């Protein structure tokens, strides 16, 4: 890995802010929305479209909640309030220079503490202790841990210089094992998803392949050992305690991997084991090509998590196969657009921050869709920004804010650098004959602001 000279001044951010303020002065043709909603317009468009789909489908899919609460507007108004709060989070985050997000490592420490406390003081919902009530508000610590871990991994990757790669790799793997290990005790699918995204981010971050290969081998051996343990584990061990979710993992793996010969009657019989998957298949079958139109779903009254885990099946039932493909393409376009933003961003930290945020959103969406169409076992992952949720909706909006922040400040400084280099070329032609000349492409600017102020001593392990 080649070492790169990193030069950057805080004045660049002020120049970007000054330029934006100048464009918003009286007489400017920039609209109000352009002044408020800054950053990549495609990302903003995807966000708005997902919000519109979310409001329509959650309003349709929450019929069971409406029946229990005897309140037609309560569930959807709650969801709209979280979406409005999420817009506020995006507007806040996308106005903060990306280098300040290197402090996510401190949020990671807090989230680990909350994860440890969750089994003790947590609230049980649907048989899982994943929430903590604080001052009347219910939060999900695993969602906070996800965004803070991705930000921390992006920061550590940006600090590789060829000499400290081994130490930083140990730190990254250690953090991933600790955080994902704690999450896995009650939410294995989230832990696997988070570990996989961090692994992809390390691959993108030019971590040596030999190290990644050893890590993959260790993961494979652990997975085989885990499956064997689930097979031979006595049922009494899983009745309560930290292994209470092991029986759920075992049943889902057994049901998905079962290839027993079934009669036609047994295949079409809905039981407790295949209840969710069977009704999801019925919803998809009912949708056809064009769907039954929003509000006309019948399976929303049968699927236990129609507004969350299986909302994609409801989308296909009401909007048809075309609607399902459209939603899938939205997440694909988001991932592609994030790649384009990262490619144009010369600074390493915002580059990895954008890619990590887009990967966690898109991969989680693909997992949710794969569950709905029975490609993989049931995981319990919501569809980002579309499924009904509280903490998950706000954190999803925070990912969008990180992408827009990196786009604004990262790409803006790249453009300014190119302009300065062109001006220097026109005013001083004699520099071309200087042997010690440094080509612009060889210089990568990285902030010297808070990102360096929060540097911590790397302990060799």
C-alpha positions in Angstrom: 0.0 0.0 0.0 1.5 3.3 -1.0 1.9 6.2 1.4 0.2 9.4 0.4 0.9 13.0 1.4 -2.2 14.4 3.2 -2.6 18.1 3.2 -5.8 19.9 4.2 -6.9 23.1 5.8 -10.1 24.0 7.7 -10.4 27.0 5.5 -11.7 24.7 2.7 -14.9 24.1 4.6 -15.4 27.8 5.2 -14.9 28.5 1.5 -17.7 26.0 0.7 -20.0 27.5 3.2 -19.2 31.0 2.0 -20.0 30.0 -1.6 -23.3 28.5 -0.6 -24.2 31.6 1.4 -23.3 33.8 -1.5 -25.6 31.8 -3.8 -28.5 32.3 -1.3 -28.1 36.1 -1.2 -31.1 38.2 -2.4 -31.3 38.2 -6.2 -30.1 34.6 -6.5 -32.2 32.3 -8.6 -31.6 29.4 -6.3 -34.9 28.2 -4.9 -35.7 27.8 -1.2 -35.5 24.0 -1.5 -32.0 24.2 -3.0 -30.9 26.4 -0.1 -32.2 24.0 2.5 -31.8 20.6 0.9 -28.2 20.7 -0.1 -26.1 17.8 -1.5 -26.7 15.2 -4.2 -30.1 15.6 -5.7 -30.4 12.0 -6.7 -29.9 10.9 -3.1 -32.5 13.4 -2.0 -34.9 12.1 -4.7 -34.5 8.5 -3.6 -35.1 9.5 0.0 -38.3 11.4 -0.8 -39.6 8.5 -3.0 -38.9 6.0 -0.3 -40.7 8.2 2.3 -43.8 8.5 0.1 -43.9 4.7 -0.5 -43.4 4.2 3.3 -46.4 6.4 4.2 -48.7 4.7 1.7 -47.7 1.1 2.6 -47.5 1.5 6.3 -50.9 3.2 6.4 -52.2 0.1 4.5 -50.3 -2.5 6.4 -51.0 -1.4 10.0 -54.6 -2.7 9.9 -53.9 -5.1 12.8 -52.5 -2.3 15.0 -55.5 -0.1 14.1 -57.8 -3.0 15.1 -56.1 -3.4 18.5 -55.8 0.3 19.3 -59.2 1.3 17.9 -57.5 4.3 16.3 -57.3 4.6 12.6 -54.9 7.5 12.4 -52.7 6.8 15.4 -50.2 4.3 13.9 -49.7 6.3 10.6 -49.4 9.6 12.5 -46.7 8.1 14.7 -44.8 6.9 11.6 -45.1 10.3 9.9 -43.7 12.0 13.0 -40.7 9.7 13.0 -40.2 10.5 9.3 -40.4 14.2 9.9 -37.9 13.8 12.8 -35.7 11.9 10.3 -35.8 14.8 7.9 -34.6 17.1 10.7 -31.7 14.7 11.4 -30.7 14.7 7.8 -30.8 18.6 7.6 -28.7 18.7 10.8 -26.1 16.1 9.8 -25.7 17.1 6.1 -24.7 20.6 7.3 -21.9 19.3 9.5 -18.5 18.7 7.9 -17.7 15.0 7.6 -14.5 15.1 9.6 -16.6 15.7 12.8 -18.0 12.2 12.4 -14.7 10.7 13.4 -16.0 11.1 16.9 -18.5 8.3 16.3 -16.0 6.1 18.1 -17.2 7.7 21.4 -20.8 6.9 20.4 -19.7 3.3 19.8 -18.5 3.1 23.4 -21.8 4.4 24.7 -23.8 2.0 22.5 -21.7 -1.0 23.7 -22.6 -0.1 27.3 -26.3 0.1 26.3 -26.1 -3.2 24.6 -24.7 -4.8 27.8 -27.4 -3.2 29.9 -30.2 -4.2 27.5 -30.7 -7.8 28.9 -30.9 -6.3 32.4 -33.1 -3.3 32.0 -34.4 -3.9 28.5 -38.0 -4.1 27.3 -39.2 -7.4 25.7 -41.0 -7.1 22.4 -42.1 -10.1 20.4 -40.0 -12.3 22.7 -36.8 -10.4 22.2 -35.0 -7.9 24.5 -33.7 -5.4 22.0 -35.1 -2.1 23.4 -34.4 0.2 26.3 -36.9 2.7 27.7 -35.3 6.0 28.6 -37.5 8.9 29.9 -40.5 7.4 28.2 -38.7 6.9 24.8 -37.9 3.4 23.5 -34.6 3.1 21.7 -32.8 0.2 20.0 -29.1 0.2 21.0 -28.2 -2.2 18.2 -29.1 0.5 15.6 -26.9 3.0 17.3 -24.1 0.5 17.5 -24.4 -0.2 13.7 -23.9 3.3 12.6 -21.2 4.1 15.1 -19.2 0.9 14.2 -19.3 1.7 10.5 -18.1 5.2 11.2 -15.3 3.9 13.4 -14.2 1.3 10.8 -14.2 4.0 8.1 -12.1 6.3 10.3 -9.5 3.5 11.1 -9.3 2.5 7.4 -8.5 6.1 6.5 -5.6 6.1 8.9 -3.7 3.2 7.2 -0.3 4.3 6.0 1.5 1.0 5.4 3.3 0.9 8.7 0.3 0.7 11.1 -1.9 -1.6 9.0 -1.5 -4.7 11.2 -2.3 -2.8 14.4 -5.4 -1.1 12.8 -6.6 -4.4 11.4 -6.5 -5.9 14.9 -8.4 -3.0 16.3 -11.1 -3.2 13.6 -11.5 -7.0 14.0 -11.6 -6.6 17.8 -14.3 -4.0 17.6 -16.3 -6.0 15.2 -16.1 -9.1 17.3 -17.1 -7.3 20.5 -20.0 -5.4 19.1 -21.4 -8.1 16.8 -20.9 -10.7 19.5 -23.0 -8.8 22.0 -25.7 -8.1 19.4 -25.7 -11.8 18.3 -26.9 -12.9 21.7 -30.4 -11.6 21.0 -30.3 -10.6 17.3 -28.1 -12.9 15.2 -29.2 -11.7 11.8 -28.3 -8.1 12.7 -24.9 -9.2 13.9 -24.2 -11.2 10.8 -25.3 -8.3 8.6 -23.2 -5.8 10.4 -20.1 -8.0 10.4 -20.5 -8.7 6.7 -20.8 -5.0 5.8 -17.8 -4.1 7.8 -15.9 -7.0 6.1 -16.8 -5.6 2.7 -15.7 -2.1 3.8 -12.3 -3.5 4.8 -12.0 -5.2 1.4 -12.8 -1.8 -0.3 -10.4 -0.1 2.1 -7.4 -2.1 0.7 -6.8 -4.3 3.7 -4.4 -7.0 2.7 -6.1 -10.0 1.1 -4.1 -12.5 3.2 -5.5 -10.9 6.4 -9.0 -11.0 5.0 -8.6 -14.6 3.9 -7.5 -15.6 7.4 -10.5 -13.8 8.8 -12.9 -15.5 6.4 -11.4 -18.9 7.4 -12.0 -18.1 11.0 -15.6 -17.0 10.4 -16.3 -20.2 8.4 -14.9 -22.4 11.1 -16.9 -20.5 13.8 -20.1 -20.9 11.7 -19.6 -24.6 11.3 -19.0 -24.9 15.0 -22.1 -22.8 15.8 -24.3 -25.0 13.7 -22.9 -28.2 15.3 -23.5 -26.8 18.7 -27.1 -25.9 17.8 -27.6 -29.5 16.7 -26.4 -31.1 19.9 -27.4 -28.5 22.4 -29.9 -29.7 25.0 -33.2 -28.0 24.9 -32.9 -27.2 28.6 -30.1 -24.8 27.8 -32.2 -22.6 25.6 -35.2 -22.2 27.8 -33.9 -18.9 29.3 -30.8 -16.9 29.7 -28.3 -15.7 27.0 -29.0 -18.8 24.8 -32.8 -18.3 24.8 -32.7 -17.3 21.1 -30.7 -20.4 20.1 -33.9 -22.5 19.6 -35.3 -19.9 17.2 -32.0 -20.0 15.1 -32.1 -23.8 15.1 -35.7 -24.0 13.9 -35.3 -21.4 11.2 -32.2 -23.2 9.8 -33.8 -26.6 10.0 -37.0 -25.4 8.3 -35.2 -23.6 5.5 -32.7 -26.4 4.8 -35.3 -29.2 5.0 -35.7 -31.2 1.8 -38.2 -33.8 3.0 -40.6 -35.2 0.5 -44.1 -33.7 1.0 -47.4 -34.6 -0.3 -49.4 -32.0 -2.2 -51.7 -31.6 0.7 -49.0 -31.1 3.3 -47.1 -28.7 1.0 -50.1 -26.3 0.8 -51.0 -26.7 4.5 -50.2 -23.6 6.6 -48.8 -24.5 10.0 -47.1 -22.5 12.8 -43.7 -23.3 11.2 -44.4 -21.8 7.8 -47.1 -19.3 8.7 -45.2 -16.1 7.8 -43.5 -17.5 4.7 -46.8 -19.0 3.4 -48.8 -15.8 3.7 -45.9 -13.8 2.1 -46.1 -16.2 -0.9 -49.8 -15.7 -1.1 -49.4 -11.9 -1.0 -46.9 -12.0 -3.8 -49.1 -14.3 -5.8 -52.1 -12.0 -5.4 -50.1 -9.0 -6.6 -49.5 -10.2 -10.2 -47.9 -7.8 -12.5 -49.7 -4.5 -11.6 -51.0 -5.3 -8.1 -54.3 -4.8 -6.3 -53.7 -1.0 -5.7 -52.8 0.4 -2.3 -55.3 -0.3 0.4 -56.6 -3.5 -1.1 -54.2 -6.0 0.4 -55.8 -9.0 2.1 -52.6 -10.6 3.5 -51.9 -7.6 5.7 -54.5 -9.0 8.1 -52.6 -12.3 8.4 -48.9 -11.5 8.3 -47.8 -10.7 11.9 -45.2 -8.2 10.8 -46.9 -6.9 7.6 -45.8 -3.4 8.4 -42.2 -4.3 9.2 -40.4 -7.5 8.3 -42.8 -8.5 5.5 -43.8 -5.1 4.1 -42.1 -5.9 0.8 -44.6 -8.7 0.3 -47.4 -6.2 0.9 -45.8 -3.8 -1.6 -45.8 -6.5 -4.3 -49.4 -7.4 -3.5 -50.6 -3.8 -3.8 -48.2 -2.4 -6.4 -47.5 -5.6 -8.3 -44.3 -7.1 -9.6 -43.5 -3.7 -11.3 -43.8 -1.9 -8.0 -41.6 -4.5 -6.3 -38.9 -4.1 -8.9 -39.1 -0.3 -8.7 -38.5 -0.4 -5.0 -35.5 -2.8 -5.5 -34.1 -0.5 -8.1 -34.3 2.5 -5.7 -31.8 0.8 -3.4 -29.6 -0.3 -6.3 -29.5 3.3 -7.6 -28.6 4.5 -4.1 -25.7 2.1 -3.9 -24.5 3.1 -7.4 -24.9 6.8 -6.6 -22.9 6.4 -3.4 -20.2 4.7 -5.4 -20.1 7.6 -7.8 -19.8 10.1 -4.9 -17.1 8.0 -3.2 -15.2 7.8 -6.5 -15.1 11.6 -6.9 -14.2 12.1 -3.2 -10.4 12.2 -2.8 -10.3 12.1 1.0 -10.3 8.6 2.4 -12.6 9.1 5.5 -15.6 10.5 3.6 -15.1 7.9 0.8 -15.3 5.0 3.3 -18.1 6.7 5.2 -20.3 7.0 2.1 -19.6 3.5 1.0 -20.3 2.0 4.5 -23.6 4.0 4.9 -24.8 2.9 1.4 -23.8 -0.7 1.9 -25.6 -1.1 5.2 -28.8 0.4 3.7 -28.8 -1.6 0.5 -27.6 -4.9 1.9 -30.3 -4.7 4.6 -32.9 -3.9 2.0 -31.8 -6.9 -0.1 -31.9 -9.2 2.9 -35.5 -8.0 3.7 -36.6 -8.6 0.1 -34.9 -12.0 0.0 -36.8 -13.1 3.1 -40.1 -11.9 1.7 -39.7 -14.1 -1.5 -38.3 -17.0 0.6 -34.7 -17.0 -0.7 -33.2 -17.0 2.7 -34.5 -17.9 6.2 -36.6 -15.3 8.2 -34.2 -12.8 9.7 -36.4 -10.0 11.2 -34.6 -7.2 9.3 -36.9 -4.2 8.4 -36.9 -2.6 5.0 -34.8 0.6 5.5 -37.0 3.8 5.6 -40.1 1.9 4.4 -40.8 -0.4 7.3 -42.6 1.1 10.4 -40.1 1.8 13.1 -38.7 4.3 15.6 -35.0 4.1 16.2 -34.4 2.3 12.9 -36.2 5.1 10.9 -34.1 7.8 12.6 -30.8 6.0 12.2 -31.6 5.2 8.5 -32.1 9.0 8.0 -28.8 9.5 9.7 -27.1 7.3 7.1 -28.6 9.6 4.4 -27.2 12.6 6.3 -23.7 11.1 6.4 -23.8 10.5 2.6 -25.0 14.0 1.9 -22.4 15.5 4.2 -19.6 13.7 2.6 -20.9 14.6 -0.8 -21.1 18.3 0.1 -17.8 18.8 1.8 -15.8 16.0 0.3 -16.6 16.8 -3.4 -16.6 20.5 -2.8 -13.0 20.5 -1.6 -12.0 18.2 -4.5 -13.5 20.8 -7.0 -11.7 23.6 -5.2 -8.4 21.7 -5.3 -8.8 21.2 -9.1 -9.6 24.9 -9.6 -6.5 25.9 -7.6 -4.3 23.5 -9.5 -5.5 24.8 -12.9 -4.9 28.4 -11.8 -1.4 27.5 -10.6 -0.6 25.9 -14.0 -1.6 29.0 -15.9 0.4 31.4 -13.6 3.6 29.5 -13.2 4.7 27.5 -16.2 8.3 27.2 -14.9 7.2 24.6 -12.3 7.0 22.0 -15.1 10.7 21.9 -15.2 11.1 21.4 -11.4 12.4 17.9 -10.6 10.7 17.8 -7.3 7.3 18.6 -8.7 4.3 16.7 -7.1 1.5 15.8 -9.4 -2.0 16.8 -8.2 -3.2 13.2 -8.5 -0.5 12.1 -6.1 -1.8 14.4 -3.3 -4.8 13.4 -1.2 -6.1 15.9 1.2 -7.4 14.8 4.5 -8.8 17.1 7.3 -6.5 18.3 10.0 -9.5 19.5 12.0 -11.3 17.5 14.6 -10.3 14.3 12.9 -6.7 14.8 14.0 -7.7 16.3 17.4 -9.5 13.1 18.3 -6.6 10.9 17.4 -6.1 8.2 20.1 -3.0 6.2 20.8 -3.1 2.9 19.0 -2.2 0.2 21.5 -0.2 -2.7 19.9 -1.8 -6.0 20.7 
